[in-house]
């Protein structure tokens, strides 16, 4: 059974940093794409950042220059380093992964709160 387990969320002050991790288990081959989405109350879930198995990345405009996505294929783990956090970054962050098929895999979500 495929599972994505996130960790690293929490409460941080504006301007602070957090690092999210997401480890996949129950897979045989590395996912083609892994990434992070977020959903704030009243908003739709949105893409934050994604990375392909060969390291190509894609970022939402709102996080470019502040967030960095990376992955360790040997550990089936994807990371999201978040710097210069803003209150508007507050959301539940979801790990996402997929192969070259329509099927999506999601983690359970981890809360990130940016507040003084």
DOTORLO-445300 format. One line per field, with one value per residue: residue number from 1; residue in three letters; x, y negated, z negated of N, C-alpha, C, CB in turn. Coordinates in steps of 0.2 Angstrom, whole numbers, plus 5000, padded with zeros to 4 digits. Each point is the difference from the previous one (the first is absolute). Glycine has a CB too. Example, Ala and Ser with C-alpha at 12.3 -4.5 7.8 and 13.67 -1.06 7.14 Angstrom:
REM residues 2
resi: (1,2)
resn: (ALA,SER)
n.px: (5066,5007)
n.py: (5028,4989)
n.pz: (4961,5010)
ca.px: (4996,5004)
ca.py: (4994,4994)
ca.pz: (5000,4999)
c.px: (5004,4996)
c.py: (4994,4995)
c.pz: (5000,4997)
cb.px: (4991,5006)
cb.py: (5006,5003)
cb.pz: (4994,5010)
END
This chain:
REM residues 116
resi: (1,2,3,4,5,6,7,8,9,10,11,12,13,14,15,16,17,18,19,20,21,22,23,24,25,26,27,28,29,30,31,32,33,34,35,36,37,38,39,40,41,42,43,44,45,46,47,48,49,50,51,52,53,54,55,56,57,58,59,60,61,62,63,64,65,66,67,68,69,70,71,72,73,74,75,76,77,78,79,80,81,82,83,84,85,86,87,88,89,90,91,92,93,94,95,96,97,98,99,100,101,102,103,104,105,106,107,108,109,110,111,112,113,114,115,116)
resn: (UNK,UNK,UNK,UNK,UNK,UNK,UNK,UNK,UNK,UNK,UNK,UNK,UNK,UNK,UNK,UNK,UNK,UNK,UNK,UNK,UNK,UNK,UNK,UNK,UNK,UNK,UNK,UNK,UNK,UNK,UNK,UNK,UNK,UNK,UNK,UNK,UNK,UNK,UNK,UNK,UNK,UNK,UNK,UNK,UNK,UNK,UNK,UNK,UNK,UNK,UNK,UNK,UNK,UNK,UNK,UNK,UNK,UNK,UNK,UNK,UNK,UNK,UNK,UNK,UNK,UNK,UNK,UNK,UNK,UNK,UNK,UNK,UNK,UNK,UNK,UNK,UNK,UNK,UNK,UNK,UNK,UNK,UNK,UNK,UNK,UNK,UNK,UNK,UNK,UNK,UNK,UNK,UNK,UNK,UNK,UNK,UNK,UNK,UNK,UNK,UNK,UNK,UNK,UNK,UNK,UNK,UNK,UNK,UNK,UNK,UNK,UNK,UNK,UNK,UNK,UNK)
n.px: (5004,5008,5004,5002,5007,4998,5012,4999,4985,5005,4994,5010,4999,4994,5014,4997,5006,4987,5011,4985,5008,4990,5007,4993,4996,4998,5013,5005,5004,5006,4985,5004,4999,5007,4990,4998,4984,5000,4985,5002,4987,4993,5010,4994,5010,5011,5010,5008,5008,4997,5014,4997,5005,5009,4997,4986,4998,4985,5003,4984,5006,5000,5016,5008,5012,4996,5003,5014,4989,5012,4995,5010,4995,5006,4986,4989,5005,4992,5009,4988,5016,4986,5013,4991,4988,4991,4991,5000,5007,4985,4999,4996,5016,4990,5015,4994,5007,4996,5008,5000,4984,4990,5009,5000,5010,4992,5012,4988,5005,5014,4989,5011,4994,5009,4996,5010)
n.py: (5006,4989,4995,4986,5002,4983,5000,4985,4995,4989,4989,4993,4986,4996,5007,5017,5009,5010,5011,5005,5014,5005,5014,5004,5012,5009,4997,5013,4985,4988,4996,4998,4991,5001,4987,4995,5000,4988,5003,4984,5006,5001,5009,5010,5009,4987,5011,4996,5005,5011,5006,5007,5012,4987,4990,4994,4990,4997,4987,4998,4988,5004,5007,4991,5000,5012,5015,5007,5012,5009,5013,5007,5007,5006,4996,5003,4983,4989,4990,4990,4993,4991,4988,4989,5009,4988,5002,5007,5014,5002,5015,5013,5000,5012,5007,4998,5015,5000,5013,4992,5001,4989,5005,4984,5009,4989,5001,5002,4985,4995,4989,4991,4991,4988,4995,4989)
n.pz: (5000,5011,4984,5007,4983,5002,4990,4998,4993,4990,4998,5011,4993,5014,5006,4998,5009,5000,5005,5005,4997,5011,4994,5015,4989,5012,5012,5007,5004,4991,5000,5016,4988,4985,4999,4988,5005,4990,4997,4994,4992,5015,5010,5011,4991,5005,5007,4985,5012,5012,4998,5015,4992,5005,4986,5008,4987,5005,4989,4999,5009,4985,5000,5012,4988,4989,5005,5001,5006,4995,5005,4990,5016,4986,4992,5013,4995,5009,4991,5001,4996,4994,5002,4994,4989,5007,4987,5015,4993,4991,5008,4992,5007,5009,5000,5016,5003,5015,5004,5012,4990,5002,4986,4993,4990,4990,4989,4992,5006,4994,4994,5009,4986,5009,4983,4996)
ca.px: (4996,5004,4999,5004,5000,5003,5002,5004,4996,5000,4998,5006,4999,5002,5007,5004,5001,4998,5001,4995,5003,4994,5003,4996,5002,4996,5000,5006,5003,5000,4994,5002,4999,4998,4999,4996,4994,4998,4993,4998,4993,4996,5004,5001,5006,5004,5006,5005,5006,5000,5007,5000,5005,5007,5002,4997,4996,4995,4998,4995,5003,5000,5005,5007,5005,4999,4999,5004,4998,5006,4998,5005,4997,5002,4996,4993,4998,5000,5001,4998,5003,4996,5003,4996,4993,4995,4993,4996,5003,4997,4996,5002,5004,4999,5004,4997,5004,4996,5004,4997,4993,4995,4999,5004,5000,5000,5001,4994,5000,5003,4998,5005,4997,5005,4997,5004)
ca.py: (4994,4994,4995,4994,4998,4993,4997,4993,4994,4997,4993,4996,4993,4997,5000,5006,5005,5007,5005,5005,5006,5005,5007,5005,5007,5005,4999,5004,4996,4993,4996,4996,4993,4999,4993,4998,4996,4997,4998,4996,5000,4996,5000,5007,5003,4998,5003,4996,5002,5007,5002,5006,5005,4998,4994,4994,4997,4995,4997,4995,4993,4997,5002,5000,4997,5001,5007,5004,5007,5004,5007,5005,5006,5006,5000,4999,4994,4994,4995,4993,4995,4994,4995,4994,5002,4995,5003,5002,5007,5004,5005,5007,5002,5007,5003,5003,5004,5004,5003,4997,5002,4995,5001,4996,5002,4994,5001,4998,4993,4998,4993,4995,4994,4995,4995,4997)
ca.pz: (5000,5000,4995,5000,4993,5000,4993,5001,4999,4994,5000,5001,5000,5007,5001,4998,5005,4998,5005,5000,5003,5002,5002,5003,4998,5004,5007,5003,5004,4998,5003,5005,4997,4993,4999,4994,5001,4993,5000,4994,4999,5005,5007,5003,5000,5005,5000,4997,5004,5002,5002,5003,4998,5003,4996,5003,4994,5001,4994,5001,5000,4993,4996,5003,4997,4993,4999,5004,5000,5001,4998,5000,5004,4997,4994,5002,4996,5002,4995,5001,4996,5001,4997,5000,5000,4999,4997,5005,5002,4996,5004,4999,5005,5001,5004,5006,5004,5005,5006,5006,5001,4997,4993,4996,4993,4996,4993,4995,4999,4994,4999,4999,4998,5000,4996,4995)
c.px: (5004,4998,5004,4999,5004,5002,5004,4995,5000,4998,5007,4999,5001,5007,5004,5000,4997,5003,4995,5003,4994,5004,4994,5002,4995,5000,5006,5004,4999,4994,5003,5000,4998,4999,4996,4994,4998,4993,4999,4993,4996,5003,5000,5008,5004,5007,5005,5007,5000,5007,4999,5006,5007,5002,4998,4995,4995,4998,4994,5004,5001,5006,5007,5005,5000,5000,5005,4998,5006,4997,5006,4997,5002,4996,4993,4997,5000,5000,4997,5003,4996,5004,4996,4993,4996,4994,4996,5002,4996,4995,5002,5004,5000,5006,4997,5005,4996,5005,4997,4993,4995,4999,5005,5000,5001,5002,4994,5000,5003,4999,5007,4996,5006,4996,5005,4996)
c.py: (4994,4995,4995,4997,4993,4999,4993,4994,4997,4993,4996,4992,4998,4999,5006,5005,5007,5004,5005,5006,5005,5006,5004,5007,5005,4999,5004,4995,4993,4997,4995,4993,5001,4992,4999,4995,4997,4998,4996,5000,4996,5000,5007,5002,4998,5003,4995,5001,5007,5001,5006,5005,4998,4993,4994,4997,4995,4997,4995,4993,4997,5002,5000,4996,5001,5007,5004,5007,5004,5007,5005,5007,5007,5001,4999,4994,4994,4995,4993,4996,4994,4994,4993,5001,4993,5003,5003,5007,5005,5005,5007,5002,5008,5002,5003,5004,5004,5003,4997,5003,4995,5000,4995,5003,4994,5002,4997,4992,4998,4992,4995,4993,4995,4994,4997,5001)
c.pz: (5000,4995,5001,4993,5000,4992,5001,4999,4993,5000,5000,5001,5007,5001,4998,5005,4997,5006,5000,5004,5002,5002,5002,4998,5004,5007,5002,5004,4997,5004,5005,4997,4993,4998,4994,5003,4993,5001,4994,5000,5005,5007,5003,4999,5006,5000,4997,5004,5001,5003,5004,4998,5002,4997,5003,4995,5003,4994,5001,4999,4993,4995,5003,4996,4992,4998,5005,4999,5002,4999,5000,5002,4996,4993,5002,4996,5004,4995,5002,4995,5001,4996,5001,5000,4999,4997,5005,5002,4995,5003,4998,5006,5001,5005,5006,5004,5005,5005,5006,5001,4997,4992,4996,4993,4996,4993,4996,4999,4994,5000,4999,4999,4999,4996,4995,4993)
cb.px: (4991,5001,4996,4999,4998,4993,5001,5009,4992,5008,4990,5005,5003,4989,4999,4996,5011,4990,5012,4990,5011,4992,5009,4998,5004,4993,4995,4993,4999,5012,4993,4996,4997,5006,5001,5011,4996,5011,4996,5010,5002,4996,5007,4991,4996,4993,4997,4994,5006,4988,5006,4995,4991,4998,5009,5002,5009,4996,5011,4991,4995,4987,4992,4994,4999,4994,4988,5010,4988,5009,4989,5006,5000,5011,5009,4999,5004,4994,5010,4990,5011,4989,5011,5009,5003,5005,5001,4998,5011,5001,4999,4990,5008,4988,5008,4991,5008,4990,5002,5012,5004,4994,4997,4996,5005,4992,5013,5001,4990,5009,4989,5008,4990,5006,4989,5006)
cb.py: (5006,5002,5008,4997,5012,4996,5012,5006,5005,5008,5002,5010,4998,4995,4988,4997,4994,4996,4997,4992,4999,4991,4999,4992,4997,5000,4989,5010,5007,5000,5001,5007,4995,5011,4998,5001,5007,4996,5010,4992,5002,4993,4990,4997,5010,4989,5006,5001,4991,5001,4994,4994,5009,5007,5006,5004,5002,5006,5001,5008,4998,4999,5007,5002,4991,4989,4999,4992,4997,4992,4998,4994,4994,4999,4996,5012,5006,5004,5006,5003,5006,5007,5006,4995,5012,4993,4991,4989,4995,4991,4992,5002,4990,4999,5002,4990,5001,4992,5011,4999,5012,5001,5012,4990,5011,4995,4999,5012,4999,5009,5004,5006,5006,5004,5005,4992)
cb.pz: (4994,5012,4992,5013,4996,5010,4996,5007,5009,4996,4993,5005,4988,5000,4999,4989,5005,4993,5000,5000,4994,5003,4991,5010,4989,4991,5000,5000,5010,4997,4990,5009,5011,4997,5011,4992,5010,4997,5007,5002,4988,4990,4996,5009,4994,4999,5011,4989,4994,5002,4991,5010,5000,5010,4997,5012,4992,5011,4996,4995,5011,5002,4995,5011,5009,4999,4996,5000,5002,4998,5006,4990,5011,5005,4993,5004,4990,5010,4995,5006,5000,5001,5002,5006,4996,5010,4992,5004,5004,4991,5010,4993,4998,4999,4990,5000,4991,4999,4994,5005,4999,5011,5002,5006,5004,5007,5002,4995,5006,5000,4995,5008,4994,5011,5002,5008)
END
